[in-house]
Amino acid sequence: MTMKSTFNFHPIVNFLGDLSLHNSRDWFEMNRPAYELARDTFAGFIDYLVDELRASDNLLGLSARDCVLRIYRDIRFSKDKSPYNTHLSAIIAPGGKKSILQAYYVSIGPDGHSLIAGGLHMPAPEQLSLFRQVVARDATAFKVITANRIFVEEFGKIEGERLKTAPKGYDRDHPEIELLKLKEVTASHYFSDREVLAGDFLDRAVIVCRAMKPFLDYLNKVLQ
């Protein structure tokens, strides 16, 4: 198990802050040792989270290697040709980044762009359709979860772009029309750089993940 006392998030925040100002291959190669230190520190952080969540989230055998995403951007179809992401991120769920389940998305980025998030982000049409069907029949369980005091403290309201009118097949006067209009169903908790560098960040990250678990469990059940 990764020990708390070994953690120092400064290498991550400092490297990514510099990368955001010098996003080029030449600069990256000149500063590869700093990147490798940031990468290894982030991997240690993810291993710590996995260890803390292993029993409750069925993460047997999972490690950071299975979860951490590449820093290299796919620029083939993007107008932005910056070669690197300016954050380090991971997907924590059974199967890691190959998981088909709703997962914890964990990202560290400079200038307040660190977050723990989850939910239906850019969902497939069939996923959104299943969510709407369940909510249209009975939204009680979803509303209880998302109105829970701890959930609200950590995530506030459910996020996601909404349709301007009722989705096809639903009456605009449906009692749950605002939920049915959602095109994405996500929860996010952002951390400032100061919070990431604080001594209690590891504990806070675990608390935020555990607050999200009922939300992810609900969506995974809906999408079965």
Secondary structure, DSSP 8 states (H G I E B T S, - for coil): ---GGG---HHHHHHHHHHHH--SHHHHHHTHHHHHHHHHHHHHHHHHHHHHHTTTTT-TT--HHHHB--SB---TT-S----B-SSEEEEESTTGGG--S--EEEEE-TTT-EEEEEEESS--HHHHHHHHHHHHH--HHHHHHHH-HHHHHHH-S-B--B-SS--TTS-TT-TTHHHHTBS-EEEEEEE-HHHHHSTTHHHHHHHHHHHHHHHHHHHHHHT-
